[in-house]
Amino acid sequence: MTALKSGGSTVSKSVTAKQAGTESGGAKDTDSYAYTHPCAGGQVTVRVTRRAATQRVIEVRNAGASACGLSYYPAVDLGSSASADQSHNIKPLVPGGLGGPPAYALRAGRTAYAVIDLDPSGATTGTAPGIDEMNVLANGDHMPNAETRNFPLGSGAKVLKPKLGLYSATVAQAVASMQQADTRS
């Protein structure tokens, strides 16, 4: 490891390379590379965890060696795992006013978070019956539907006017984004 003098301090070469965003994937691990190379199904892993009674965190991790681009938010719908007809599934509201690409750059080894609130009102009545599954496509703009992953919500899940946030670097940012959802996805 070579030490470089920088403004009166010594910085190792590996730290300088990391700050430039080029250590792990070289020129292929930059935001500009991600914007022109959409994430593929084999490059990312998707996991869903419970955050609160009605909230779920969608985690998309880049398991590849180079950056890739995601859409603004995952393609999500909620339905019955027993139904062959998914055309009546519920789609959440998402934040409006979004422009075109680029959307979200996901560097190698990093994770993007999106949060969905299945029932932001906290209603106990008037919720959609029979909803027990969440279907997630990490990159709805560029992945085929065959890459959709299904996650059980459990029986008795309460779903009413769900809201989904944009991909974010932290769960807190994803929650803040979800709270701004106002447009049909």
C-alpha positions as CSV (number, residue, x, y, z in Angstrom):
1,M,0.0,0.0,0.0
2,T,1.5,3.3,-1.1
3,A,1.1,6.4,1.0
4,L,0.3,9.7,-0.7
5,K,0.8,13.2,0.7
6,S,-2.4,15.1,0.5
7,G,-2.8,18.6,2.1
8,G,-0.4,17.9,4.9
9,S,-1.9,14.5,5.7
10,T,-0.9,11.0,4.6
11,V,-3.6,9.0,2.9
12,S,-3.1,5.4,1.8
13,K,-3.6,4.6,-1.9
14,S,-6.5,2.1,-1.1
15,V,-8.4,4.8,0.8
16,T,-8.0,7.3,-2.1
17,A,-9.2,4.7,-4.5
18,K,-12.2,3.9,-2.3
19,Q,-13.2,7.5,-2.0
20,A,-13.2,7.8,-5.8
21,G,-15.5,4.8,-5.9
22,T,-13.2,2.6,-7.9
23,E,-11.7,0.1,-5.4
24,S,-14.0,-3.0,-5.7
25,G,-15.2,-2.8,-9.3
26,G,-12.9,-0.3,-10.9
27,A,-14.7,1.9,-13.5
28,K,-17.6,-0.6,-13.3
29,D,-18.5,0.4,-9.8
30,T,-19.6,4.0,-10.3
31,D,-22.9,5.7,-10.5
32,S,-22.5,6.6,-14.1
33,Y,-21.8,2.9,-14.9
34,A,-24.9,1.9,-13.0
35,Y,-27.1,4.3,-14.9
36,T,-26.3,2.6,-18.2
37,H,-26.3,-1.0,-16.8
38,P,-29.6,-2.1,-15.3
39,C,-29.5,-4.6,-12.5
40,A,-30.2,-8.2,-13.6
41,G,-31.9,-10.9,-11.6
42,G,-28.8,-12.9,-11.0
43,Q,-26.9,-9.8,-9.8
44,V,-29.2,-8.9,-6.9
45,T,-30.8,-10.6,-3.9
46,V,-34.2,-9.6,-2.5
47,R,-35.3,-10.0,1.1
48,V,-38.3,-8.7,2.9
49,T,-38.5,-8.2,6.7
50,R,-41.1,-6.9,9.0
51,R,-40.5,-3.4,10.4
52,A,-43.7,-2.7,12.3
53,A,-47.1,-4.3,12.4
54,T,-48.1,-3.1,8.9
55,Q,-44.7,-2.1,7.4
56,R,-42.2,-4.3,5.5
57,V,-38.7,-3.4,4.4
58,I,-37.6,-4.6,1.0
59,E,-33.9,-5.0,0.8
60,V,-32.2,-5.4,-2.6
61,R,-28.5,-6.2,-2.4
62,N,-26.0,-6.0,-5.2
63,A,-24.1,-9.3,-5.0
64,G,-22.2,-8.6,-8.2
65,A,-18.8,-7.1,-8.8
66,S,-20.0,-4.0,-10.6
67,A,-22.6,-1.3,-10.0
68,C,-26.1,-1.6,-11.6
69,G,-29.1,0.6,-11.9
70,L,-32.5,0.0,-10.3
71,S,-35.8,1.7,-11.1
72,Y,-37.0,4.3,-8.6
73,Y,-38.8,1.7,-6.6
74,P,-39.5,-2.0,-6.8
75,A,-42.6,-3.2,-8.7
76,V,-44.8,-4.5,-5.9
77,D,-48.3,-5.9,-5.8
78,L,-50.3,-7.6,-3.0
79,G,-52.6,-10.6,-3.5
80,S,-53.7,-14.0,-2.7
81,S,-51.2,-16.8,-3.0
82,A,-54.0,-19.2,-3.9
83,S,-55.3,-17.1,-6.8
84,A,-54.2,-18.0,-10.3
85,D,-55.6,-14.6,-11.5
86,Q,-53.3,-11.9,-10.3
87,S,-55.0,-9.1,-12.3
88,H,-57.0,-8.0,-9.2
89,N,-53.9,-7.6,-7.0
90,I,-53.5,-4.4,-5.1
91,K,-50.7,-2.0,-6.2
92,P,-49.5,0.5,-3.7
93,L,-49.3,4.3,-4.0
94,V,-45.8,5.6,-4.8
95,P,-44.3,9.1,-4.6
96,G,-45.3,11.2,-7.6
97,G,-43.4,13.8,-9.7
98,L,-40.6,11.4,-10.7
99,G,-38.6,12.1,-13.9
100,G,-37.0,9.7,-16.2
101,P,-33.9,7.6,-15.7
102,P,-31.4,7.5,-14.1
103,A,-33.2,6.2,-11.0
104,Y,-31.2,4.5,-8.3
105,A,-27.5,3.5,-8.6
106,L,-26.7,0.4,-6.6
107,R,-22.9,-0.1,-6.1
108,A,-21.3,-3.6,-5.7
109,G,-21.9,-5.0,-2.3
110,R,-24.4,-2.3,-1.3
111,T,-28.1,-2.6,-0.3
112,A,-31.0,-0.4,-1.4
113,Y,-34.1,-0.2,0.9
114,A,-37.7,0.4,0.1
115,V,-40.5,0.4,2.7
116,I,-44.1,-0.5,2.1
117,D,-46.9,0.2,4.6
118,L,-49.7,-2.2,4.0
119,D,-52.3,-0.2,6.0
120,P,-51.0,3.3,6.8
121,S,-54.4,4.2,8.4
122,G,-54.2,1.4,10.9
123,A,-57.7,0.4,10.1
124,T,-59.1,-2.9,11.5
125,T,-62.2,-2.9,9.2
126,G,-62.6,-2.3,5.5
127,T,-59.3,-3.9,4.7
128,A,-59.0,-6.1,1.5
129,P,-59.8,-9.7,2.3
130,G,-57.6,-12.7,1.4
131,I,-54.4,-10.8,0.9
132,D,-51.5,-13.0,2.1
133,E,-48.7,-12.5,-0.3
134,M,-46.4,-9.7,-1.6
135,N,-44.9,-10.0,-5.0
136,V,-41.7,-8.0,-5.6
137,L,-39.8,-7.4,-8.8
138,A,-36.6,-5.6,-7.8
139,N,-36.2,-3.7,-11.1
140,G,-39.6,-3.4,-12.7
141,D,-38.2,-1.3,-15.6
142,H,-35.7,-3.9,-16.8
143,M,-36.3,-7.3,-15.3
144,P,-38.7,-9.9,-16.8
145,N,-41.7,-10.9,-14.7
146,A,-40.1,-14.3,-14.2
147,E,-37.7,-12.6,-11.7
148,T,-40.6,-11.7,-9.4
149,R,-40.2,-13.0,-5.9
150,N,-43.1,-13.9,-3.6
151,F,-43.1,-13.2,0.1
152,P,-45.8,-14.4,2.5
153,L,-47.6,-11.8,4.6
154,G,-49.3,-14.3,6.8
155,S,-53.0,-14.9,7.2
156,G,-54.9,-12.0,8.5
157,A,-52.7,-9.4,7.0
158,K,-54.5,-6.0,7.0
159,V,-54.2,-4.2,3.6
160,L,-55.9,-0.9,2.9
161,K,-54.5,1.8,0.6
162,P,-50.9,0.6,0.9
163,K,-48.0,3.1,0.3
164,L,-44.5,2.3,-1.1
165,G,-41.4,4.5,-0.9
166,L,-38.5,5.0,-3.3
167,Y,-35.3,3.0,-3.0
168,S,-33.0,4.7,-0.5
169,A,-29.7,4.1,1.2
170,T,-31.2,3.8,4.7
171,V,-34.4,2.4,6.1
172,A,-35.2,5.8,7.7
173,Q,-35.0,7.6,4.3
174,A,-37.2,4.8,2.8
175,V,-39.8,5.4,5.5
176,A,-39.8,9.2,4.8
177,S,-40.2,8.5,1.1
178,M,-43.1,6.1,1.7
179,Q,-44.9,8.7,3.7
180,Q,-45.0,10.9,0.6
181,A,-46.6,8.3,-1.6
182,D,-49.6,9.8,-3.4
183,T,-49.7,8.4,-7.0
184,R,-50.9,5.0,-8.4
185,S,-47.9,2.8,-9.4
